[in-house]
Every structure is written in structure tokens, then in C-alpha cells.
């Protein structure tokens, strides 16, 4: 049983629930700018500095750095299947792989800098930035279909090879229904005038319903295929860089350094970054179902959730312990938060991480929270429990991983 304390204020809901975002080990301090998860196991991230395309085939337990021919910056990445993908960036950079990222080829690059890229079908792909370009041969060649100004087009999303939307500066929304041959300017209906209404990302969940996000916490929603856009206040003025919805109601937006989630189409938003120890810009988000998703950001940040995500698990040391260990929580007694540290050793024959379950029980043995339920690599981890919504008393926390089980007592004293 999970117990949540909910406070309503305007359209914002602050929730203390005990599901989690888990910080994964990327092995680099590069700033990540692009993310594409093909399924629950396989995905790619890309970013700035030299050589920054990474791949996982085990749900992010390990990330492999791939060599590429330019040692440049990559703003966006997109795969149409397990083998064929594109990476783009400045100045007008386009890379293509046909073997799952093992090798990359430099493609003829018309136009200026490029940010987002999307493989729509095996033959059709689009990219945007200073202008909008299109490929009809699987990314082998490109042509400019809409000119623009410096970094005018920040985000794009195509429902099919003909129907798409681009967003950008300042508050720009344009739609096409003929593969980019012509574009229609759309209008954002904002309740107040924001100083900068630039939009950075856009996506659709079906042919009618789509979302866009941008500066000053702006989230816009369409329910008629991009013809009209309505403002959905999030309760933040932070810049929002990425948006992903798994259906018409359930979605996540990320920015600097915030994560907001809605389950009712943007009418209410849950601040998932309240307990985050991070203070870096978050740049992209991708989900493979309602519960399983990833967020990327600066300083090599990759975090994952398998249950929607509300609290955070941090690896605090890469040193490998020889044995499982569960430390006493601290402080203890506590009010209302406490931290629990545990060690995961390297097990013989285990390369995919180890399943770890950390559960809280009350004095009657009833489960009140699950703090960790995740595959974790060997190392030392720390997780915080916020018991603001619980009564004073004795609680127990139990860790289970394979044959290892250990339980300790803690005291909540208000």
C-alpha cells in the first residue's frame, strides 16, 4: 500500500509518494541533449563535447560509448528500428548508422545547425534547427523544405510522413499536412504576456492530441490536430525543455531542474523534483510505457523510473563492497526525513545488475512504502524517506536482493 499526502493549490499538486527515479551510471560528464529509447531495453543518448553517443541494451544498467567520425556535438538522435538511426547537430551535422550505432557515416548536410530529428518511416525523416530539412531515402540525402532564422525551430513531431508540427522562437507553432510542402502558422492562446514564449519541444499521442513546452513553464495542448492550442499552467516558471506523453492524459515535462507529471491531460501537475538532489538542467524525456521512462541532463545525467517516479535513488560511491550491507538509517530518531544507505557487491556471473527491493513496514508488519524496486549495479546507494504523512512510532526497513535479506528498526518521532 502506498500512502500519499496531497495538497491542492491552484492547478498544482505536490505529492510525497514513494516511487522513484534511479540515477544510472553513464560513465561520462558530458551534457546530454538527445534521447531515444526504442524499447524497455535498448536506447541511445547524445550530447555535447567530443564523442558523445551512448547506447544501452540492458535498460540503462550499462551505457556504452560509441565511436563516431566527427567528434562533435549532437543535439538530437532518432532510430526507426534496432539498426537504422540518425544523429544531428551543429553545424548542419547529420550522421547515419545502419548497424545499431557501431559505425556512423557523415551525410551531406544542407542548411545550418540542427536540433531535433525524427525518423518517421523507413524512408522519411525530418530535422529542424536554423531551417527544416527532409529526407525521403532513409536519411541518405536531405533537402531544405522551410527556411528560417538562427535556431528558429526548436522542436518537431510528425504523426505520419505527411502530418507534422514544428515549434520554436518566439512562440512559433507551424503545422503541415502535405509533408512540409506548405505550412500554416498557428497561435498560442496565453492568459498573460510572457517575456519569452519560445517553445522547445512538441509531441502527439494521436492524430488530434498533442503537447508542447517551453520557457516560463509554458505547456500548450491541442485536441484538434494542432489547429488550436490551449495553455496548461504547470505552476512553475522554469524553462521546460522536454515533453513526453504516453497517452492523452499521462505525461511528463522536464527542465531546469524540474520534473512535472500529469495524469489528467495537463489540468493538474505533480512536482516530482521536490526531493531531487540534482541541480542541473534536464533536457530530454522518453517513456516506453506509462511507468517506465528516462530523463537526461547535463553532467552526464541519466535517471530512470519503472513506476512513474517521485523520489530519487543516488549512487554515492563507485567503490565495490565485498558483501551486501544495510546501514542504520540516519538520523535516527528522525522527523520527518531520514536516509538509508546500502551496499551492493559484485556477484559472480552477474553483469546485468541485481534486483534490489527496499521496503518500509509499520510495527504491525504492514507494508507502507516501497523505496527501491530496481536492477542496480554494484556500488553504494542512498535513498531518502520522507515520512511527513506518517504517525510517530517504530518502523522497519527491509532490503532483499537474491538470497540476501536484512531488516533494521527506525523511530519516527514528531
C-alpha positions in Angstrom: 0.0 0.0 0.0 1.3 3.4 -0.9 0.1 6.4 1.1 0.2 9.9 -0.5 -0.4 13.3 1.1 -1.9 15.6 -1.4 -2.2 19.4 -1.2 -4.2 21.2 -3.8 -3.1 24.7 -4.7 -4.4 26.2 -7.9 -3.7 23.6 -10.6 -0.6 22.2 -8.9 -0.4 19.1 -6.7 2.6 18.5 -4.5 2.8 14.8 -3.7 5.0 12.8 -1.3 4.8 9.3 -2.8 7.5 6.7 -2.5 8.2 5.6 -6.0 11.4 6.5 -7.6 13.8 7.9 -10.2 17.1 6.0 -10.2 20.3 7.7 -11.3 22.1 5.5 -13.7 25.9 5.4 -14.4 26.6 7.0 -17.8 30.4 7.0 -17.3 30.8 10.5 -18.6 30.3 14.1 -17.5 29.1 15.2 -20.9 25.9 17.3 -21.2 23.2 15.1 -22.8 20.9 16.8 -25.2 19.1 14.0 -27.1 17.4 10.7 -26.1 15.6 7.9 -28.0 14.5 4.7 -26.3 13.5 2.0 -28.8 12.0 -0.3 -26.1 12.5 -1.1 -22.4 16.0 -2.4 -23.0 17.5 -0.6 -25.9 18.1 3.2 -26.3 20.5 6.0 -27.2 21.6 9.3 -25.8 23.7 12.0 -27.4 25.2 15.3 -26.3 28.0 17.8 -26.5 31.8 17.6 -26.4 33.9 15.0 -28.1 32.3 11.7 -28.9 29.0 11.6 -27.0 26.7 8.9 -28.5 25.9 6.2 -25.9 23.8 3.1 -26.2 22.2 0.7 -23.7 20.9 -2.8 -24.4 20.0 -3.7 -20.8 17.6 -0.9 -19.7 20.3 1.5 -18.8 22.2 -0.7 -16.3 25.2 -0.2 -18.6 25.8 2.6 -21.2 28.4 2.0 -24.0 30.2 4.9 -25.6 30.3 4.6 -29.4 32.9 6.0 -31.7 31.7 8.4 -34.4 33.6 10.1 -37.2 33.3 13.8 -36.3 33.9 14.2 -32.5 31.3 16.9 -32.5 28.1 17.9 -30.6 24.8 16.1 -31.2 21.5 17.8 -30.3 19.1 15.0 -31.4 19.0 11.3 -32.1 16.3 9.1 -33.6 16.1 5.4 -34.6 13.5 3.8 -36.8 14.5 0.3 -35.8 17.3 -1.6 -34.0 19.7 -0.9 -36.8 19.0 2.4 -38.6 19.4 5.8 -36.8 20.3 9.4 -37.2 22.2 11.9 -35.1 22.2 15.7 -35.8 23.8 18.8 -34.5 25.8 22.0 -35.4 27.0 23.0 -37.9 24.3 21.2 -40.0 25.7 17.9 -38.9 23.9 14.6 -39.9 25.2 11.2 -39.0 23.6 7.9 -40.0 24.1 4.3 -38.8 22.8 1.1 -40.3 24.2 -1.3 -37.7 22.8 -0.1 -34.4 25.4 2.7 -33.7 28.5 0.6 -34.1 29.5 2.7 -37.2 28.4 6.1 -38.3 28.6 7.8 -41.7 28.7 11.6 -42.4 25.8 12.6 -44.6 25.5 15.6 -46.9 24.3 18.4 -44.7 22.2 21.2 -46.2 21.3 24.2 -44.2 22.5 25.4 -40.8 22.5 24.0 -37.3 20.2 21.2 -36.4 18.5 20.3 -33.2 15.7 17.7 -33.2 15.5 14.8 -35.7 12.7 12.2 -36.3 12.7 9.1 -38.3 9.0 8.8 -39.3 9.1 5.8 -41.6 12.0 3.7 -43.1 12.3 6.2 -45.9 11.0 9.5 -44.4 12.9 11.6 -41.8 12.8 15.3 -40.7 15.2 17.5 -38.8 14.9 21.2 -37.7 17.1 24.0 -36.4 18.0 27.0 -38.4 15.7 25.6 -41.1 13.7 22.4 -41.7 15.1 19.6 -43.8 13.6 16.4 -45.1 14.9 13.0 -46.3 12.8 10.6 -48.5 15.5 7.9 -48.8 16.1 6.9 -45.2 18.4 9.7 -44.3 20.9 9.2 -47.1 20.2 12.6 -48.7 18.4 15.8 -47.5 16.7 18.9 -48.9 15.6 22.1 -47.2 11.8 22.4 -47.1 11.4 25.5 -45.0 13.9 28.3 -44.4 14.3 30.0 -41.1 16.5 32.2 -38.9 19.2 31.3 -36.4 17.9 28.4 -34.2 14.3 29.3 -35.0 12.9 25.8 -35.0 13.5 24.1 -31.6 11.2 21.1 -31.8 9.3 18.9 -34.3 7.0 15.9 -34.3 5.4 14.1 -37.2 2.4 11.8 -36.7 3.0 10.3 -40.1 5.1 11.1 -43.1 2.8 14.0 -44.1 1.4 15.4 -40.9 3.7 17.3 -38.5 4.2 20.3 -36.2 7.3 22.4 -35.6 7.7 24.8 -32.6 10.3 27.4 -31.8 11.1 31.1 -31.4 9.2 33.2 -30.4 6.2 31.2 -29.5 6.2 29.7 -33.0 3.9 26.8 -34.0 3.5 25.7 -37.6 1.7 22.6 -38.9 1.8 20.8 -42.2 -0.4 18.1 -43.7 1.5 17.6 -47.0 5.0 16.6 -45.9 6.3 20.1 -45.5 5.3 21.4 -48.9 3.3 24.1 -47.2 3.0 25.3 -43.5 0.2 27.0 -41.5 1.1 29.4 -38.7 -0.8 28.6 -35.5 -1.5 30.8 -32.5 -0.8 30.2 -28.8 -3.6 31.5 -26.5 -1.8 32.6 -23.4 -3.6 34.2 -20.4 -0.7 36.7 -19.8 2.1 38.0 -21.9 5.4 36.1 -21.1 8.7 37.8 -21.7 9.9 34.9 -23.8 7.4 32.3 -25.1 9.9 30.2 -27.0 8.7 26.6 -27.3 11.4 23.8 -27.2 9.6 20.5 -27.7 6.4 19.1 -29.1 4.8 15.6 -29.4 1.5 14.0 -30.2 -0.2 10.9 -28.7 -2.6 10.5 -31.6 -3.8 12.5 -34.7 -5.7 15.0 -32.6 -4.0 15.4 -29.2 -0.6 16.9 -28.8 1.5 18.9 -26.3 4.3 21.5 -26.5 6.5 23.0 -23.8 8.8 26.0 -23.4 10.1 29.0 -21.4 8.4 30.2 -18.3 6.8 26.8 -17.5 4.6 27.0 -20.6 2.8 23.9 -21.7 0.4 24.1 -24.6 -2.2 21.4 -25.6 -4.1 20.8 -28.8 -7.1 18.5 -29.2 -7.7 19.1 -32.9 -4.5 18.2 -34.6 -2.7 21.5 -34.0 -5.3 23.9 -35.2 -5.8 25.4 -31.8 -3.6 25.4 -28.7 -4.7 25.9 -25.1 -2.4 26.9 -22.2 -2.0 24.4 -19.4 -0.3 26.0 -16.4 2.2 23.9 -14.6 2.8 26.0 -11.5 6.4 26.8 -12.4 8.2 29.5 -14.4 11.2 27.2 -15.1 12.2 26.7 -18.7 10.8 23.3 -19.9 13.0 21.6 -22.5 11.3 18.2 -23.0 7.8 16.7 -23.1 6.6 13.1 -23.4 3.0 11.8 -23.1 2.2 8.0 -23.2 -1.5 8.7 -23.8 -3.8 11.7 -23.9 -3.7 12.1 -20.1 -0.4 10.8 -18.8 2.7 12.8 -19.5 6.0 14.4 -18.1 7.8 17.6 -18.8 11.4 18.4 -17.7 13.5 21.5 -17.5 15.9 23.3 -15.2 16.0 21.4 -12.9 12.4 20.2 -12.6 10.2 17.2 -13.5 6.4 17.7 -13.6 4.0 14.9 -14.3 0.2 14.9 -15.1 -2.3 12.1 -15.2 -5.3 14.2 -16.3 -4.2 15.8 -19.6 -2.4 18.8 -18.0 -5.2 20.0 -15.8 -3.1 19.2 -12.7 0.7 18.7 -12.4 2.7 16.8 -9.8 6.2 18.2 -9.0 8.5 15.2 -9.0 11.6 17.2 -8.4 10.8 18.2 -4.8 13.1 15.6 -3.3 15.7 15.7 -6.1 19.3 16.2 -5.0 20.1 17.3 -8.6 20.8 20.9 -9.7 21.5 20.6 -13.4 19.4 21.3 -16.5 17.2 18.4 -17.6 17.0 18.3 -21.4 15.0 15.3 -22.6 12.5 12.7 -21.5 11.3 9.5 -23.1 8.9 6.8 -21.9 8.2 3.3 -23.3 5.0 2.9 -21.2 3.2 4.8 -18.5 5.6 3.7 -15.8 9.0 3.2 -17.4 10.9 6.2 -18.6 14.2 8.1 -18.7 15.3 11.7 -18.2 18.7 13.1 -19.4 20.5 16.3 -18.5 23.8 18.0 -18.0 26.9 16.5 -16.4 26.2 13.0 -17.8 22.9 12.7 -16.0 20.6 9.7 -16.9 17.8 8.8 -14.5 15.2 6.1 -14.9 11.8 5.2 -13.4 9.9 2.0 -13.6 6.8 3.3 -11.7 6.2 6.9 -12.7 8.9 8.4 -10.4 8.6 10.6 -7.3 11.8 10.2 -5.2 15.4 9.6 -6.0 18.0 6.9 -5.5 21.6 8.1 -5.8 24.8 6.1 -6.3 27.1 7.8 -3.8 30.2 5.7 -4.4 31.6 3.6 -7.2 33.8 1.5 -4.8 32.7 -2.1 -4.8 31.9 -3.7 -1.5 32.8 -7.4 -0.9 29.4 -8.1 0.8 25.8 -6.9 1.0 25.4 -4.2 3.7 22.4 -2.3 5.0 23.4 0.6 7.2 21.4 2.1 10.1 19.3 5.0 8.9 20.4 8.5 9.8 19.3 10.5 11.6 17.5 8.1 14.0 15.2 9.0 15.6 14.1 11.3 12.7 11.4 13.9 11.8 10.2 13.7 9.1 13.0 12.6 6.7 15.8 10.0 7.1 18.4 8.5 4.8 19.1 4.8 4.2 22.4 3.7 2.7 23.2 0.2 1.4 26.0 -1.6 -0.5 25.5 -3.9 -3.5 28.5 -6.2 -4.1 29.8 -7.7 -7.3 28.3 -11.1 -7.8 30.0 -13.8 -9.8 28.3 -14.2 -13.2 26.0 -11.2 -12.8 26.5 -8.4 -15.4 23.0 -7.0 -15.8 22.8 -5.6 -12.3 21.0 -7.1 -9.3 17.4 -6.9 -8.3 17.0 -4.8 -5.1 13.9 -4.3 -3.1 13.8 -1.9 -0.1 10.5 -1.8 1.7 9.1 0.1 4.8 6.8 -1.7 7.3 4.9 -0.4 10.3 5.1 -2.1 13.7 2.2 -4.4 12.7 4.1 -5.7 9.7 2.0 -3.8 7.1 3.9 -2.5 4.1 3.6 1.3 3.9 6.2 2.2 1.2 8.5 0.7 -1.4 11.6 2.9 -1.7 13.6 0.8 -4.2 12.4 -1.9 -6.7 15.1 -1.8 -9.4 18.1 -3.5 -11.0 21.2 -1.8 -9.6 24.8 -2.1 -10.4 27.4 -2.9 -7.7 28.1 0.1 -5.6 26.9 2.2 -2.6 23.5 3.8 -2.8 21.5 6.2 -0.6 17.7 6.8 -0.6 15.7 9.3 1.4 12.4 8.5 3.1 10.0 11.4 3.8 7.6 10.3 6.5 5.7 13.6 6.8 2.4 11.8 6.2 3.0 9.1 8.8 2.4 8.8 12.5 5.1 8.7 15.2 6.2 5.3 16.1 8.5 2.3 15.2 9.1 1.3 11.6 11.2 -1.3 10.0 13.0 -1.2 6.7 14.0 -4.4 4.8 16.3 -5.0 1.9 16.0 -8.0 -0.3 18.4 -8.9 -3.1 18.7 -12.6 -4.2 19.3 -14.6 -1.1 20.3 -11.6 1.0 17.6 -10.2 3.4 18.2 -7.8 6.2 15.9 -5.7 8.4 16.5 -2.8 10.7 14.4 -0.7 13.0 13.9 3.1 13.0 11.9 5.5 15.0 9.8 8.4 13.7 9.5 11.0 16.5 7.3 14.0 15.8 
